Amino acid sequence: MTRNKGYRALSRGICRKKPRTRGIRPLTSLLIEYSVGDLVDIKIDSSEHTGMPYRRFHGKTGRIIAKQGNAFVVAVKDGGKEKFPVIGRAHFAPNFYLKQRMLGDEPSSE
């Protein structure tokens, strides 16, 4: 029998959640406004199946280049190429440096 090569194959560790974070996400994470040019960190949320990117993009940082329906097109460097996965808003979060700028706290340059 040949090995399964489905879309979520070999993603058991990536899609597993810690026991305290199981269930649906808080609504505040879905109410964040994103615009073209924002930096985002891709974090797959296994409780939300729609808009889930391929497992290769989990943990990468990209820049939003367009909105497509309810999802966003994100430019991500993968090896030597730039790829453009279409990702639902449940599967990414603002980049740390962008979050600091949103809160008004400039990271110290010391």
N, C-alpha and C positions, 0 to 999 in steps of 0.2 A: 504494500500500500504506500502511495506517495505521501510526502509530507504536506500538511495543510499550508497554503500560502495565501490565506485570507487577509483582509485589510487590517484586522486587529491581531494578526499572528505575532507571537513573541512580545506582546505588550502587557503581560500579566503584572510585572513589577511597576511599569510606568502608570498603568491605569488603576493600580490599587490605592485605596485611600486609608489613612490612619483611622482607627476606630472613633476618635473624637471628632473627626471632620466628615464623617459619613452623612449622607442625606443631601438635601438641596442646599445650594449656596445662599448666603444672606443677600437680601435684595439690594443692599447698598453697593455690592460689587457689580450689579447689573445696571445701576443707575448712573454710572460714571459716563460722562460725555467724552467721546473721542472725536478727534478731527484729523484731517489728512496731515501727515507729517509727524504725528506723535510716535514716540518710541514705546513699544510694548514687549513684555516678556510672555512667551507662549507657555502656558501651563495647562495641560489637558485635564479637563474635569470629567471623570468617567461617569458621573451621574447624569450628565447631559450628553445625549448622543448626536443631536443635530449640530452641524457645523464643526464637528471634530476633525482636526487636521491629522495627517499621517504621523505616526509615532516618532519619526525621524526629527520632526520639528519641535518636540517637547524640550523645553529648557533653553531654547534659542531666543535671541532678541531681534526684533525686526521693526520696520517703520511702516506705518499705515500709509498706503498710497491711494486707496479708493474705497468707497462704500459700494457694496453690491447687495441690494435687497436689505435684509436684516444683518448681513455679515459684512466683513471687511476684507479687503485684499491687502496682504502684508508682504513686504519685500524682505526676504530672509537670505542670508549668505549660506550656501550649502556647498562645502568644498570650494571649488573655484568659480562656481556659478551663482547667480542670484535667482531665486525661485519665488513664485508668487502664489502661495496657498491662500484659499478663501477660507477664513476662519470665523466662526461665530463668537460673539462677545463673551460667552461663558468660558472660553478657552484661552483667554489672555488677560493680563493685568497690566496696569501702567508700570513702566520701567521705574526703578528705584530713584533715579535722578530726576525723572519727570515728576514723580510723586513728591519729592522734596520741593520742587519748584511750585507745584500746585498748593502745597501747604505754606509757602512763603519762606521756608527755611533754606537758605543758600548753603550748600556744602562748603565747609571751611577749606581754604586752600593752603592751610598750614601744614 
